[in-house]
């Protein structure tokens, strides 16, 4: 990574797209109507029997086109790594085989680009779809695989699946301005996006607190803007609000960016870069002060404290737009996708109100106020981006003062902003902080890592979110084109913490992005499919949040006698509990079957329980209080 200056980290072993897929043992019983697949498919018909390789010499993986060959090679490697099965890959013109896995693109003209058909019979597996659709069918197939009796034995339940995504845009946002993360970690995120049929990695590359992408025409962005003198320790403890005194920074070279973009393309993940404007631009202004308001602005420092800064790009100077057009030109050469995200959020107007250049611009353009000046700024950038054959996305503040003609709105505040944009016939991506901000805590704040000072988005809350507001009329609902979960990193200073904040919420996100509401089922997701996927995740070395025991209520219950029935949220894990008022640990009772709690009149009991995953990772302690009130 280009000149990164931060605390040393242990070497990441990138497990890769194929090596990372371990077999899902529980689905062999076919007790789950979704066959263990996350996100839940559109249509699943389960049949009797299993596909098994009975004779390696008489089995093969078949393909039709080059795109089919790529998927066939992926499955070949998967079978070899996980089951010791080394099957040949060949075209369909070869000899007949006893058992076949066939990837084919023929007959897919009427199918959507990401749709697939998966058929499993006792002797044949068929995946049909276009390039992306075939890839997603492969992800479902690998999730269906299970071990029968050790290495070399593989069985897949017979079934027929027809599947397609609900939304075309399904992604996360990774912010790296506050804290920067290794290339290997980003690739690992992309692997997981692909596994769960998410197709967008929104890469927030510039902030007040750091400029994170190499721009060759403006070297000071890397020399100055990529580094800050120190970082604030905490926003919440008055005795710890000072800086740490340690220089911090880094950026991604253009070669690293090209490598990541190519890696994502091979996995059908589009990377959307974000270059913030006109606000959140202090790192750029520290590098090139003349881009700020006034005749002799600056000097500026790259931001060291979390928050919003009043110094922003000057909207009245032509050199501001020349600079941004030059930057965006280099960015568009690196990122070949349709969209460029231009930010547009949280832009203070105080400097513009006092700036002669900005006030002159308002007068010359016949603008009403500084909000319309921001609209002018965004529209002008949009016109430039459109001329390059691209489209812009902006946070929902770009609605203020008038929306750019072809802009897509990313709704992060109240969903009324998304409704407003859709009614104006603009595409909308729903990313509301109240449901999808992954920098919000997932459990009891006292037991969770430090996070932003408000907000609570556990996996269950993410899962039940409905992206299409019911207030929208039917003719406006198609303008909701997708969902995204942002991960801001003010308080996420290591990639391990980023992983913890992502998983398992990312699995819930995938289901609201891909699956239609009719097939969603929180109980099925939480109790049948997610435990199997977490057991796989537990083997990878990824730091994820281990859920508390299923059935534990963080509540106070009233009565004299209770029966407690719990379930392990990670397959193969264990539950330990006590009544001592202390955090639960492995020295306590091991949960093996439902148990009774009897509470004498006028007394209470505290049940505390934890999950311990097979790897030894632990959940936080969940507490339920039982009270038997005295009779009056």
N, C-alpha and C positions, 0 to 999 in steps of 0.2 A: 504494500500500500504506500502511496506517495508520501514520504516524509512524515509519517505519523509520530506524534509525540504524546504518548499516554502510558499509563502503567502497564507493565509487561503482563501478558496473558499466557496461559498454557496453550500449547499448540493445538489447533483444532484439526481433528481428523475428519475430513469431509467424507461422509459415508456414501454420498451420491444417490442418484435417483433409484438405482436398482439394488445396490447393496443395502439400502435402507428399508427395503420392503421385506419384513419378516412375515412368515405365515401366520394367519389369524386362526388360532386353534379352535375357538368356540363355535365357529360357524358351521363346522361339519355336522352338528346335530340338526341343522335346519330348523331350529326353534324360533329363529328370527325371520319374520316375513321379508325383511330387507337384506337377508343373507350377509349381514355384517357390514354392508356397504355404507360409507359416509362420503358424500351426501346421499340421502335416500333417493333411489331412482324413481322415475315417473311411473313405470309399470313393471311389476315383477310377477311372473307366474312360476311357481315352484313345482317341479315334477319329481317323480320318484326316481331314486337311483343316483349314482355318482359317475363322473368321468374319472377314470384312473388309467395310468400308464402301466399296462401289464407286461409289455415287452418293449424295451427301449429300442431294440433293433428294428421293430416294426412300427415305430411312432415317428412323427415328424411335425415340424412347424412349417406351414405353407404360407405363401404370400403371392400377391398379384403385381403390385406396383412398387416403385421405390419407396413411397411413403409407407406402404404396407411392410416392406422389408425392414424399415427402421423400427417399427413396432415389434416385428417378429424377432429381431435381434435383441431388443430389450427383454422380451419374455424368455428367450433362450438363455440369456445371462441370469435372469431371475431364477429359473428352474435349476440351473447349474449351481448357483450360490446357495440356494435354500433347501434343495432336495437332492443334490448330487445327480441330477438328470441332465445328461448331455445329449440333447436332441438335435438332429440336423435341421437346417433351415433351407428350404428349397422352393422353387416355383411349382405351380400347380400342374405343370405338364409332366412331372416325373411319375414314377410308378405309384401304385396304390399302397396305402399304408393301413395298418390295423386301427391305430388311433391317431387323430390329427387335430392340430390347433391351427385354424385358418384365419388369416387376416386378409380381408378383401375390400376393395373400393368399388367393385362393380355393383350396379343396381342402386347407387346412392344418389342419383340425380335429384330426387325429390326430398332428400334428407337435408336438414339444416347442417351448417358447417361444423357444429359441435355435437350433433346428435349421433347416437350409435345404437346398433342392434346386437345383442349378445345372446347366443344360443348355446346351451350346454346339453349334450346328450351323452349316453354311456360311452360312445366311441368317437365323438366329434365335438369340438368347440369351434364356433364361428363368430368372429367379430367383424361386423360390417359398419363402415362409416367412412366419411371423408378423412382427410389427414388428421385434423384435430379430433374429430369424432372417434376415429379408430384409436387414437391415443387415450382418450377418456374411457373408452371401452376396455382398454388394457388395464387402466387403473382399477376399474371395478373387478376385472378378472383376478388380478393379483390380490385384491382384498378378499375374494371368495376362497382363495386357496387355503387348504388346511393340511396338517400332518396327520396321517392315519396311524402309522406305527414306526416312526423314526425316519432317519435319512433315507432318501430314495423312494419313499412312499408318499404319494400326493393324491388327494381326492378333492373334487369340486362338485358340489351339489348340482344336479340337473335342473335347469331353469331356463326361462326365456325373459329377457329384459329389453324393453324399449325405453330409451332415455334421451333427454335433451334438457338443456338448462332453461331456467325461468328467465334469467337476466343475461344480457350480453356482457355486462361489466361486473366483474366479481373480484374484489381485491383488498389489499391492505395498503396503508401508507407507512413507510418507514422514514422517520425524520432523523437526519444525521448532523444537523447544525449544532444542536446542543451537545451531543456526544456522538462520536464517530465510531463505526464498527468495522471489523476486518472483512475483507473480500470473501473469505471462506464462509463467514457467517451469513453474508448476504446470499451466497449460492445455496447454503443450506435452507434458508428461508424459501428460496425459489423452488427447491426440491419439494418442500412441504406444500407450497401453494399448488404445484402440479399434481401431487398425490391426491389432494382434496378438491381438484377441479376448479380452483381459483385461477384467474387468468390475467390479473393485473398486479404489478408491483409499482406503486406510486412512490417515487424516490424524491424526498424533500431535501434538496441539496444546498440551499442557501438560507441563512438566518442572520439575525443581528449578532449571533454568538459565534458564527463561523461560516466561511465560504468553503465548500467541500468539493468543487469540481475544477479541474485544470482548464483555464481559458488562455490559450497561447498568446492572444493579442494583448492581454492585460495581465502581465506577470505579477503585479503587486497584489492581485486577488489571492495568489498563493503565498507570496512572501509576507504579506501583512494580514490580509483578510482571513486566512485560514487558521490564524493563531490568536489566542487571547492570553492575557498575562496571568489570569487565575480564574477560578470557578467558585461561585458561592457554595457554601457547604449546605445550608438549609434555609428555606424560606419560613420555617415554622417554629424554630426554637430561637428565642431572642438572644440566648447566650452562644448561639452557633451560627449567627447570620453573617459572619465575616467571610472573606475569601480564604481559599486554602493556600494562596501564595505560590502555586505550582503552575507554570506555563502549560498550556494544553492546546492541542490542535492537530491538524492533518488534513489531507485532501486526497481525492482519487485522481490518479493520472488518467489521461485520455485512453491510454492503452488498457488500463484496468477497466474503465468504463466499457470499452469495446468488448473486452472479454466477458464481462457480466451480461451485456446485452445479447451476445451470441449464445451464452449459456442459457439465458432465459428463453430465447427464441426456439431453441431445440426442445424446450419443454412447454411450448405454447403459452408462454407467459410474456405479456407485453410490459415493458418498463416505460413508465411515464415520468419524465423528469419535471421537477418543479423549481423554477427560478423565481423567487419572491419579488414582487413589485406591487405598488410603489413603496409599501411599508416593509418592515422587517429587513431593512437594507443597511444596517449600521456597519456590518463587516465590509461591504462594498464601499461605503463612504469613508471608512478608515483607510482604505486603500487608495481611493480617488476622491478626495474631499470636494473638488470642484463640482461634483454631481449633486451636492446638497444645495439648499436654498441660500441666497445671499451672494454678495460679491467676493467675500473672503471667508468662506465657511471653514469650520474645523479649528484645530485638529480634532479628530475623532479617535476613539478607542473601540476595538472590538468588544462587544458587550460581555460583561463578567457576571452580571446579576440577572436572574430570571425576571421577565416582565416585558412590557411594551415600551418602545423608545420613540420620542417625538421627532428625531431626525430621520427624514425619509428622502427619497429621490425628489429632486426639484422638478415639478411638472411644467415649469415655464422655460427651462433651458433646452435648446435643441441638442446640446451635447449629451444630455441625459438619454435621449432617444437613440442617438448614434451609438452610444455605449451599449444600451440594452439590445439594439438590433445586431450589433457585432457579437455580443455574448450569445444571443439566441441563434444566430447563424451557426456558430460553432457547436452549440448544443444540438441543433437539428441535424447536423452532420453526424453526430454520434448516436442519436436515437431515431431510428427510422419509422417509428410508429405514427399513428394518426394524431395523437394528442400531445400538446405541450401545456403543462400546468403553470399558470402565471401568478398564483397566489391571490392577491387582492384583498386579503383580510387584515383587520386590525391596523388600519392606516390612520394615525392621528393627523389632524388637519391644522394644528397650531402653527407649524412653520409656514405652511402655505398662506395662512391668513395674513402673515406679516411680510411675506416675500414679494418684492416688487415684480419679479419675473412671473410669479404665479398669478398675481393680480392682473398683470398685463395680459396674460394668456386668457384669463376669465373674461376680460373686457373684449378682447379681439375675437374670441370665439362665441361671444354672446351667451356665456354660461351664467346660470343663476347664482351658484355658490360653489364652495369647495367640494361638495359631494358630486356635483356635475363635472367638476374638474377631474375628480378621480375617474368618473365615467369616460371622460375624454381620453384620459391616460390609457385606460384599459382598451377602449375602442381603437385607439391608434396602434397599440401593440397587436391587437387582434388582426387588424388589417394587414400588418406586416407578416404575421404568422400565416394568415390565409393566403397571401401572395406566394408563400413558400409551399403551398399545398397542404397545410396542416390546420388543425382546429385547436382552440384554447379551452381549457377548463379553469374555472376560478372558484374560490370559496364564495359563499353566498352573499358576502358584502358587495360583490360586483353588481348586485341588483340595485344598490343605492345610487341614485343620480341618473339611472337609466342603463339598461342592460345592453351589452355589446350584441350586435345582430345575430351572430352564429355561436355564441358562447354556450358551453355546457356548465351548469351550475352544480357545485358540490355543496350540499346542504349539511352544515355542521352544527348550526344553532337550532332554534325551534323549527319543527317541521313545516311551519307556516311559510318559511322561506322557499322550501322546495315546492310547496303547493302553488305559491305565487309564480315561480318560474315555469312550472308545468302549464299553468293556465295561460302563460304568455307564449306557449308552444316552444319552449326550450327544453332540451334534454337535461335530466337531473340525475345526479348520483347521490344517494342517501347515505350520509355518514354522521348521523346525529350523535352528539356527545352523550346524550342521555341513555343511549343504548350501545353504541359501537365504539366509544373511545376506550382503547385497550390500555391507556395509561391510568385509567381509574382502577381502584382496588377491586379485588375479587372476593374478599371475606372480611373478617373482623379486623378493623384497622390496626388495632393494637398488636396483632400477630402477623400482619402483612408487611412486606418491604415498604419503605417510604415511597409514597406516591403523591400525585397532585392533591391539593387540599380539599377537594370535594369530589363527589361522584362515586357510584358503586355499581359496577357492571359485572356481576358474576355470570358464569356460563349460562345459567338458566335464563337470565334476563336478556342476554344476547340472543338466545335461541328463539324466544317468543316474539321478538321484534318483527313487525310487519312493515316492509318498506313502502308499500303503496298506500298512502293515506286514504282512509275511507271517505274523506271530504271531497276527493277528486271525482269529477264526473267521468263516466266511462270513456269519453273521447279524449280526456287528458291523461288517463292512466298509462298509456304506452310511452309517455315522455319520461317516466321513471325507468331509466335504462339499467340501473344496477345499484350495488351497495359497496361500501368500503369501510374498513375499520382502521382509523388512524392510530399510530403509536408514536406519540410525542415523547421526548426523552430528557426533559429537564432533570428528572429524578431517576433516570435509567442510565447509569454510568458504565455498565458492563453489558456485554452481549448475553451473559448468563441471565441477568435480570430481564433483558428483553425477551428471551425465551420464556421465562416464567410468566411474563405478562401476556404472551401470545397463546400459550397452550395451557388448557384445552379449548380456550375460547375460539381459536381459529377453526376448529371442527364445527362448532355451532354456527359460526359465520358462513362456512361453506354450505351448510344446509339451508340457511335463509336465502343465500344467493343463487343456489342451483335448484332446490326442490320447490315444487308448487305447494301451497298451503295444505292441500288435500292429503298429501302423503306425509306431512310432518307430524311427529308424535313425540313429545318431550319425554314421556316415560320410556318408550322404545329406544330413543336416542341415549338417554342417560343411563338406563339400567341394563340394556342388552348390547348395544353396539359400542358405545364409548368405552366401557371397561376393557373390551378387547383391543381397541386402538391404543388406549393408554398403556396396556401391557406391552404392546409393540414399542411404543415411544419410550417406555421404561428401559428397553434394551439398547437404546441408541446413544445414551450419554447426554441427551438433551435435557436441560433443566426445565421441568414443567411443574405446574401447580397440581399437586396431588389432591384430589377432592376429599372432603371429609366423608365419613361413612354415610351411605345412602340410608335415609330413614331417621337420621338425627335432625331434630328440630331446634334451631336457635331460638328458643321460646320458653315461656313459663306455662306449665300445664297444671291444672287443678284437679285433685281427686285423691282417692285413697289407694288405688291399686292400678297398675299399668302393666301391659305386656309390650316389651320392646323388641322389635324385629328389624334387623339391620342387613344391609347388603354391602359387599366390598365393591368400591367404585373402580378398582384396578384389578383385572383378572389375575389371580394368583397371589394377590396381596392378603393382608390380615388386618383385623380390627382389634384394638386393645382398648379397655375401658376401666374406669374406677368410679368410686363414690366418695373420694377423699377430699375433693376440692382442689386437688393438685392437677397440673397438666398431665394428660395420659401418656404412658410410655410402655415399652415392651415388657416391663416387669409387672404390669397389671394383668387383669383378667383377659384371656384370649376369647374373643367372641366365636362361638361355635354353633349356637342355636338361640332362638328367642328366649328371653328371660323375663321374670316378673320383678317389679319394684313395688314394695308395700311401704306406704308412708303413714306413720302414726299420726293421729289427729294433732293439729297444731305444729307439726314439724314439716321440714322440707328435705329433699334429697337432690343432690347435684350429680347428674350423669355426665361424665367427660369421656370422650372417645376420640381416637385418632385412626387414620389409615396408615399402614406401613406397606409400601409397594415392594414387589420382589427384589428390586435393586437396593432397598433400604431407604429410599426417599420417603419422607413423612409428610402427612397433611398437617395443617394447623389443628389445634384442639377444638372440637365442637362441644358445646355445653347445652344441656337441657335441664331446666329446673322443674322439679315436681313439688307441689305444695298441697298439703291437706289442711284446709282451713278449719278452725274450730267452729263447732255449731253454736249458733246464737241462742 
